[in-house]
Amino acid sequence: MKKIMLTGGGTAGHVTPNLALIPTLKERNYDIRYIGSYQGIERKLIEGAKIPYDGISSGKLRRYFDLKNFSDPLRVIKGYGEALKLMKSYKPDIIFSKGGFVAVPVVLAAKHYKIPIVIHESDMTPGLANKICIPAAKKVCCNFPETLDYLPKDKAVLTGSPIRQELLRGDRLSGLQYANLSANRPVIMIIGGSLGSVTINTVVRNILPELLESYQVIHICGKGNLDESLKGARGYVQYEYADAPLKHLFAAADLMISRAGANSICEILAMRKPNILIPLSAAASRGDQILNAHSFAKQGFSYVLEEENLSENTLMSAIKETFENRQNYISKMEESNLNNAVDAIVDIIESLT
């Protein structure tokens, strides 16, 4: 039995592609372990999938001044030492990294022991963590054709994003029943990333009376973002987070409003859901979501509403326009060649073990 070590963490987007690979890796007789941070979101998700998990110290590498820039490198060094011990103990045949700063010490430890490494870069341009890791990798998988220009030609492979198969097996009626919604009115689903978005939540709730005249709303608003005053509002349901029922809620949605994290939008593409993307602003990020969103808009998959332009009026207008033209978006998505990448990525892993 071949041994594989998966890594990645910090946000759900650095974990869910690993979760998507696990069933196929098991089918192909891989023994799987996971290295993440001590208490990151990845721990709960991976342990929930019954995969052995090891936590290591992790620190963020920032491009801007922060007092933690003095202490976090020490955490990374500690994590590197812990990863070296795990590599020596477990002796994996290969490492698959989904990125995030916890992956840096893991990849560097694997390089020390000359263990083959495969990386997946979800965004249009590589983030800092993956930039550090790419020189150590044998292959770098990516989502967007444009990303190939930023990667070493002998390592880059356009695979698309691995999608959790269960998301494609949702049942619309089950989703409507779970949310206590009607089958006779269209459903808008709002999802602001694993942490939620206060900005999007506020604008959505401000236009809720107008929205509920024509639509029903499933609102996944993030931890701590529930609005108690809206509990019991007819046609509106809110959740901090949805796990097991998520596939059914997705199936119930006729239109989605989402941030533009690469994994989220690839899941939306795989499900062929008309969508409005509101990328995280450049002021609050390195701008990767903006690039992701505009790539999808260019391909005809998405309507993009910049956060700087987000208001009650612009969101309402975007909803009306996207819903009226929903079949055009569905048709473009059906023409896409960016299909589920699970088999392509596992084939690459097998070729290196």
NORLIN-V294119 format. One record per pair of residues at least 24 apart in sequence whose C-alpha atoms are under 10 Angstrom apart, sorted by the first residue. I is the first residue (numbers start at 1). GAP is how many residues later the second one is. Records with the same first field share a line. If there is no record, write none. Layout:
I = GAP / GAP
This chain:
1 = 27 / 28 / 29 / 30 / 92
2 = 26 / 27 / 28 / 29 / 30 / 90 / 91 / 92 / 348 / 351
3 = 26 / 27 / 28 / 29 / 30 / 87 / 88 / 89 / 90 / 91 / 92 / 350
4 = 26 / 27 / 28 / 29 / 30 / 86 / 87 / 88 / 89 / 90 / 91 / 92 / 113 / 345 / 349
5 = 25 / 26 / 27 / 28 / 29 / 30 / 47 / 48 / 81 / 82 / 85 / 86 / 87 / 88 / 89 / 90 / 91 / 92 / 101 / 105 / 112
6 = 26 / 27 / 28 / 29 / 30 / 47 / 86 / 88 / 89 / 90 / 91 / 92 / 97 / 100 / 111 / 112
7 = 26 / 27 / 28 / 29 / 30 / 35 / 46 / 47 / 88 / 89 / 90 / 91 / 92 / 93 / 95 / 96 / 97 / 99 / 100 / 112
8 = 26 / 27 / 28 / 29 / 34 / 88 / 89 / 90 / 91 / 92 / 93 / 94 / 95 / 96 / 98 / 111 / 112
9 = 26 / 27 / 28 / 31 / 32 / 33 / 34 / 49 / 88 / 89 / 90 / 91 / 92 / 93 / 94
10 = 26 / 27 / 29 / 30 / 31 / 32 / 33 / 48 / 50 / 89 / 90 / 91 / 92 / 93
11 = 29 / 30 / 31 / 88 / 89 / 182 / 183 / 184
12 = 28 / 29 / 30 / 33 / 181 / 182 / 183 / 251 / 252
13 = 29 / 85 / 86 / 87 / 109 / 180 / 181 / 248 / 249 / 250 / 251
14 = 27 / 28 / 83 / 84 / 85 / 86 / 87 / 89 / 106 / 107 / 108 / 248 / 249
15 = 26 / 27 / 28 / 30 / 31 / 82 / 83 / 84 / 85 / 248
16 = 26 / 29 / 30 / 82 / 146 / 147 / 148 / 247 / 248
17 = 80 / 81 / 103 / 105 / 144 / 145 / 146 / 147 / 246 / 324 / 325
18 = 24 / 28 / 78 / 79 / 80 / 102 / 144 / 145 / 146 / 324
19 = 26 / 27 / 30 / 32 / 143 / 144 / 145 / 146
20 = 141 / 142 / 143 / 144 / 145 / 146 / 147 / 320 / 321 / 322
21 = 141 / 142 / 143 / 144 / 320 / 321 / 322 / 324 / 325
22 = 27 / 29 / 142 / 320 / 324
23 = 141 / 142 / 319
24 = 318 / 319 / 322
25 = 317 / 318 / 321 / 322 / 324 / 325
28 = 318 / 322
30 = 63 / 320
31 = 61 / 62
32 = 60
33 = 57 / 59 / 62
34 = 61 / 62 / 63
35 = 48 / 51 / 62 / 67 / 68 / 71
36 = 43 / 47 / 64 / 65 / 66 / 67 / 70
37 = 42 / 64 / 65 / 66
38 = 64
40 = 62
41 = 153
45 = 198
54 = 28 / 29 / 32
55 = 24 / 27 / 28 / 47
56 = 24 / 25 / 26 / 27 / 30 / 46 / 47 / 49 / 50
57 = 24 / 25 / 26 / 45 / 48
58 = 42 / 43 / 44 / 45 / 46 / 47
59 = 42 / 43 / 45 / 46
60 = 40 / 41 / 42 / 44 / 68 / 69
61 = 40 / 43 / 67 / 68
62 = 66 / 67
63 = 65 / 223
75 = 30
76 = 25 / 26 / 27 / 28 / 29 / 30
77 = 28
78 = 27
79 = 24 / 25 / 26 / 27 / 30
80 = 24 / 25 / 26 / 27 / 28 / 29 / 30
81 = 24 / 25 / 28
82 = 24 / 27
83 = 24 / 25 / 26 / 27
84 = 24 / 25 / 26 / 27 / 28 / 29
85 = 24
86 = 24
87 = 25 / 26 / 28
88 = 25
91 = 24
92 = 24 / 261
93 = 24 / 256 / 259 / 260
94 = 24 / 255 / 256 / 258 / 259
95 = 24 / 42 / 254
96 = 24 / 41 / 43 / 44 / 249 / 250 / 253
97 = 24 / 33 / 36 / 40 / 43
98 = 24 / 32 / 43
99 = 27 / 28 / 29 / 30 / 31 / 32 / 34
100 = 27 / 28 / 29 / 30
101 = 26 / 27 / 28 / 29 / 31 / 32
102 = 27
103 = 26 / 27 / 29 / 30
104 = 24 / 25 / 26 / 27 / 28 / 29
105 = 24 / 28
106 = 27
107 = 25 / 26 / 27 / 29 / 30
108 = 24 / 25 / 27 / 28 / 29
110 = 26 / 27
111 = 24 / 25 / 26
112 = 24
115 = 237 / 238
116 = 233 / 236 / 237
117 = 232 / 235
118 = 37 / 227 / 230 / 231 / 234
119 = 36 / 37 / 226
120 = 36 / 37 / 38 / 39 / 40 / 41 / 42 / 225
121 = 26 / 30 / 35 / 37 / 39 / 40 / 141
122 = 25 / 38 / 39 / 40 / 139 / 140 / 141 / 144 / 166 / 170
123 = 24 / 137 / 138 / 139 / 140 / 164 / 165 / 166 / 168 / 169
124 = 24 / 25 / 26 / 138 / 163 / 164 / 165 / 166 / 167 / 168 / 169 / 171
125 = 24 / 25 / 26 / 161 / 162 / 163 / 166 / 167
126 = 24 / 25 / 162
127 = 159 / 161
128 = 158
138 = 210 / 211 / 214
139 = 206 / 209 / 210 / 213
140 = 205 / 208
141 = 200 / 203 / 204 / 207
142 = 199
143 = 119 / 120 / 123 / 149 / 195 / 198
144 = 118 / 148 / 151 / 152 / 194
145 = 150 / 193
146 = 145 / 149
157 = 187 / 188 / 191
158 = 180 / 183 / 186 / 187
159 = 178 / 179 / 180 / 181 / 182 / 183 / 184 / 185 / 186
160 = 102 / 103 / 106 / 177 / 178 / 179 / 180 / 181 / 182 / 184 / 185
161 = 101 / 102 / 103 / 104 / 105 / 106 / 109 / 177 / 178 / 179 / 180 / 181 / 183 / 184
162 = 101 / 104 / 105 / 108 / 177 / 178 / 179 / 180 / 181 / 182 / 183 / 184
163 = 100 / 101 / 103 / 104 / 105 / 107 / 108 / 176 / 177 / 178 / 179
164 = 83 / 103 / 106 / 176 / 178
165 = 82 / 102 / 105 / 175 / 177
166 = 78 / 80 / 81 / 82
167 = 77 / 78 / 79 / 80 / 81 / 82 / 83 / 84 / 100 / 101 / 103 / 104
168 = 79 / 80 / 82 / 83 / 99 / 102 / 103 / 104
169 = 78 / 79 / 81 / 82 / 102
170 = 75 / 76 / 77 / 78 / 79 / 80 / 81 / 82 / 101
171 = 74 / 76 / 77 / 78 / 79 / 80 / 81
172 = 75 / 76 / 77 / 78 / 79 / 80 / 81 / 82
173 = 75 / 76 / 78 / 79
174 = 71 / 73 / 74 / 75 / 77 / 78
175 = 70 / 71 / 72 / 73 / 74 / 75 / 76 / 77 / 78
176 = 42 / 72 / 73 / 74 / 75 / 76 / 77
177 = 71 / 72 / 75
178 = 67 / 70 / 71 / 74
179 = 38 / 39 / 56 / 57 / 58 / 59 / 60 / 66 / 69 / 70 / 73
180 = 54 / 55 / 56 / 57
181 = 35 / 36 / 37 / 53 / 54 / 55 / 56 / 71
182 = 34 / 53
183 = 33 / 69
184 = 31 / 32
185 = 27 / 28 / 29 / 30 / 31 / 50 / 69
186 = 28 / 29 / 30 / 31 / 66 / 67 / 68 / 69 / 137
187 = 25 / 27 / 28 / 29 / 30 / 31 / 48 / 49 / 62 / 63 / 65 / 66 / 67 / 68 / 69
188 = 24 / 27 / 28 / 29 / 30 / 31 / 48 / 62 / 64 / 65 / 66 / 67 / 68 / 69 / 86 / 87 / 131 / 135
189 = 27 / 28 / 29 / 30 / 31 / 48 / 49 / 60 / 61 / 63 / 64 / 65 / 66 / 67 / 68 / 69 / 86
190 = 27 / 28 / 29 / 30 / 31 / 48 / 63 / 65 / 66 / 67 / 68 / 69 / 85 / 86
191 = 27 / 28 / 29 / 30 / 31 / 48 / 49 / 50 / 65 / 66 / 67 / 68 / 73
192 = 27 / 28 / 29 / 30 / 65 / 66 / 67 / 68 / 69 / 72 / 85 / 86 / 87 / 88
193 = 27 / 28 / 29 / 48 / 65 / 66 / 67 / 68 / 70 / 71
194 = 26 / 27 / 28 / 29 / 46 / 47 / 48 / 65 / 67 / 70
195 = 25 / 26 / 27 / 28 / 29 / 30 / 45 / 46
196 = 24 / 25 / 26 / 27 / 28 / 29 / 44 / 45 / 62 / 63
197 = 24 / 25 / 26 / 28 / 61 / 62 / 83
198 = 24 / 27
199 = 108 / 111 / 112
200 = 57 / 58 / 59 / 78 / 107 / 110 / 111 / 112 / 115
201 = 24 / 25 / 26
202 = 25 / 109 / 110
203 = 107 / 108 / 109 / 110 / 111 / 112 / 113
204 = 53 / 107 / 108 / 111 / 112
205 = 25 / 107
206 = 105 / 106
207 = 104 / 105 / 106 / 108 / 109
208 = 25 / 27 / 28 / 104 / 108
209 = 24
210 = 106
211 = 24 / 25 / 105 / 108 / 109
212 = 24
215 = 39 / 40
216 = 37 / 38
217 = 36 / 38 / 39
218 = 31 / 32 / 34 / 35 / 38
219 = 38
220 = 26
247 = 24
254 = 69 / 72
255 = 64 / 67 / 68 / 71
256 = 46 / 63 / 66 / 67
257 = 45 / 46 / 47 / 48 / 58 / 61 / 62
258 = 46
259 = 30 / 31 / 34 / 45 / 48
260 = 28 / 29 / 30 / 31 / 32 / 33 / 34 / 36 / 44
261 = 27 / 28 / 29 / 31 / 32
262 = 26 / 27 / 29 / 30 / 31
265 = 24 / 27 / 28 / 31 / 36 / 37
266 = 26 / 30 / 72 / 73 / 74
267 = 72 / 73
268 = 33 / 34 / 65
269 = 27 / 32 / 33 / 60 / 61 / 63 / 64 / 65 / 67 / 69 / 70 / 71
270 = 63 / 64 / 66 / 68 / 69 / 70
271 = 59 / 62 / 63
272 = 29 / 57 / 58 / 59 / 60 / 61 / 62 / 64
273 = 28 / 29 / 53 / 54 / 56 / 57 / 60
274 = 27 / 28 / 29 / 48 / 49 / 51 / 52 / 53 / 54 / 55 / 56 / 57 / 58 / 59
275 = 26 / 27 / 28 / 29 / 43 / 44 / 47 / 48 / 51 / 54 / 55
276 = 25 / 26 / 27 / 28 / 29 / 39 / 42 / 43 / 45 / 46 / 47
277 = 25 / 26 / 27 / 28 / 29 / 30 / 41
278 = 25 / 26 / 27 / 28 / 29 / 30 / 31 / 32 / 37
279 = 25 / 26 / 27 / 28 / 29
280 = 26 / 27 / 28
281 = 25 / 26 / 27
282 = 24 / 25 / 26
283 = 25
296 = 37
297 = 32
299 = 30 / 33 / 34 / 36 / 37
300 = 28 / 29 / 30 / 31 / 32 / 33 / 36
301 = 25 / 27 / 28 / 29 / 30 / 31 / 32 / 33 / 34 / 35
302 = 24 / 27 / 28 / 30 / 31
303 = 26
